[in-house]
Amino acid sequence: MKIAVIADVHGNSCALDKVLTDIKGRSIDQFIILGDLLMKGPDPASVIHMVKGIKPLCWINGNTDLWFKELANNWEPKTEREKGWLEYYLFAKQRLSEEEIEFIIALPTEHAVDLMGTSILCVHGSPGSVINGMDNRNSEHELELMVEGVCESIILSGHTHIPFVGEVKGKYIFNVGSVGLSSDGSNLASYGIIELCTGVAPKFEIIRVSYPISETIRIAQELKFPNMYQYEQSLVTGLSVY
């Protein structure tokens, strides 16, 4: 069985389209979605439509998805960074239906699945947290603390936008990176594939896919996406600067 794992699309429909096209030729059986699909990007409506179309086995929220709940009801930002959050929230809210927003709000922040006798915990950041990520910047001790108490044998994550495959305390950690807003110095979209076979250790693969960054920038410019200069720099350099 092959499972495609997608995280952190961040409203980048051009990147997601190329990732889904790449997946079509890989005999994928199931999809898992790890959150942060819509906000801090120019095309949330297309992204949610595409993800609903693939009928994911598992779909959870990330920290920016939670803004639909946390930034509602006249929330007032206190810092420049929070002002940016509010701009991204209002931009997305204007382009999504109430039904779509309610759908996102109702999603869990963690979910466990069992496939071919393998237990998998799906999180956005790390077990119990949507904001504390897991990648090669964490020490082994830090990762051990993060997986403490986890029963599942595989932990799938995103959030940091930096792909990572690791193993601590007998558990695999698979951070699939970001489809729409890479932060590891490569401006290619990133997603992951897990291959499960009975009696064999799971295989983890990070896939990088090129997409038309100029088209994402054009869409963002036409729609007057907030903080346009910083967004463009993030896409081009593969380093999140906004």
Secondary structure in CASP SS format (residue, H / E / C, confidence):
PFRMAT SS
TARGET T0000
AUTHOR 0000-0000-0000
METHOD secondary structure of the structure
MODEL  1
M C 1.00
K E 1.00
I E 1.00
A E 1.00
V E 1.00
I E 1.00
A C 1.00
D C 1.00
V C 1.00
H C 1.00
G C 1.00
N C 1.00
S H 1.00
C H 1.00
A H 1.00
L H 1.00
D H 1.00
K H 1.00
V H 1.00
L H 1.00
T H 1.00
D H 1.00
I H 1.00
K H 1.00
G C 1.00
R C 1.00
S C 1.00
I C 1.00
D C 1.00
Q E 1.00
F E 1.00
I E 1.00
I E 1.00
L C 1.00
G C 1.00
D C 1.00
L C 1.00
L C 1.00
M C 1.00
K C 1.00
G C 1.00
P C 1.00
D C 1.00
P H 1.00
A H 1.00
S H 1.00
V H 1.00
I H 1.00
H H 1.00
M H 1.00
V H 1.00
K H 1.00
G H 1.00
I C 1.00
K C 1.00
P C 1.00
L C 1.00
C E 1.00
W E 1.00
I C 1.00
N C 1.00
G C 1.00
N C 1.00
T C 1.00
D C 1.00
L C 1.00
W H 1.00
F H 1.00
K H 1.00
E H 1.00
L C 1.00
A C 1.00
N C 1.00
N C 1.00
W C 1.00
E C 1.00
P C 1.00
K C 1.00
T C 1.00
E H 1.00
R H 1.00
E H 1.00
K H 1.00
G H 1.00
W H 1.00
L H 1.00
E H 1.00
Y H 1.00
Y H 1.00
L H 1.00
F H 1.00
A H 1.00
K H 1.00
Q C 1.00
R C 1.00
L C 1.00
S C 1.00
E H 1.00
E H 1.00
E H 1.00
I H 1.00
E H 1.00
F H 1.00
I H 1.00
I H 1.00
A H 1.00
L C 1.00
P C 1.00
T C 1.00
E E 1.00
H E 1.00
A E 1.00
V E 1.00
D E 1.00
L E 1.00
M C 1.00
G C 1.00
T E 1.00
S E 1.00
I E 1.00
L E 1.00
C E 1.00
V E 1.00
H C 1.00
G C 1.00
S E 1.00
P C 1.00
G C 1.00
S E 1.00
V C 1.00
I C 1.00
N C 1.00
G C 1.00
M C 1.00
D C 1.00
N C 1.00
R C 1.00
N C 1.00
S C 1.00
E H 1.00
H H 1.00
E H 1.00
L H 1.00
E H 1.00
L H 1.00
M H 1.00
V H 1.00
E C 1.00
G C 1.00
V C 1.00
C C 1.00
E C 1.00
S C 1.00
I E 1.00
I E 1.00
L E 1.00
S E 1.00
G C 1.00
H C 1.00
T C 1.00
H C 1.00
I C 1.00
P C 1.00
F E 1.00
V E 1.00
G E 1.00
E E 1.00
V E 1.00
K C 1.00
G C 1.00
K E 1.00
Y E 1.00
I E 1.00
F E 1.00
N E 1.00
V C 1.00
G C 1.00
S C 1.00
V C 1.00
G C 1.00
L C 1.00
S C 1.00
S C 1.00
D C 1.00
G C 1.00
S C 1.00
N C 1.00
L C 1.00
A E 1.00
S E 1.00
Y E 1.00
G E 1.00
I E 1.00
I E 1.00
E E 1.00
L E 1.00
C E 1.00
T C 1.00
G C 1.00
V E 1.00
A E 1.00
P E 1.00
K E 1.00
F E 1.00
E E 1.00
I E 1.00
I E 1.00
R E 1.00
V E 1.00
S C 1.00
Y C 1.00
P C 1.00
I H 1.00
S H 1.00
E H 1.00
T H 1.00
I H 1.00
R H 1.00
I H 1.00
A H 1.00
Q H 1.00
E H 1.00
L C 1.00
K C 1.00
F C 1.00
P C 1.00
N C 1.00
M H 1.00
Y H 1.00
Q H 1.00
Y H 1.00
E H 1.00
Q H 1.00
S H 1.00
L H 1.00
V H 1.00
T H 1.00
G C 1.00
L C 1.00
S C 1.00
V C 1.00
Y C 1.00
END
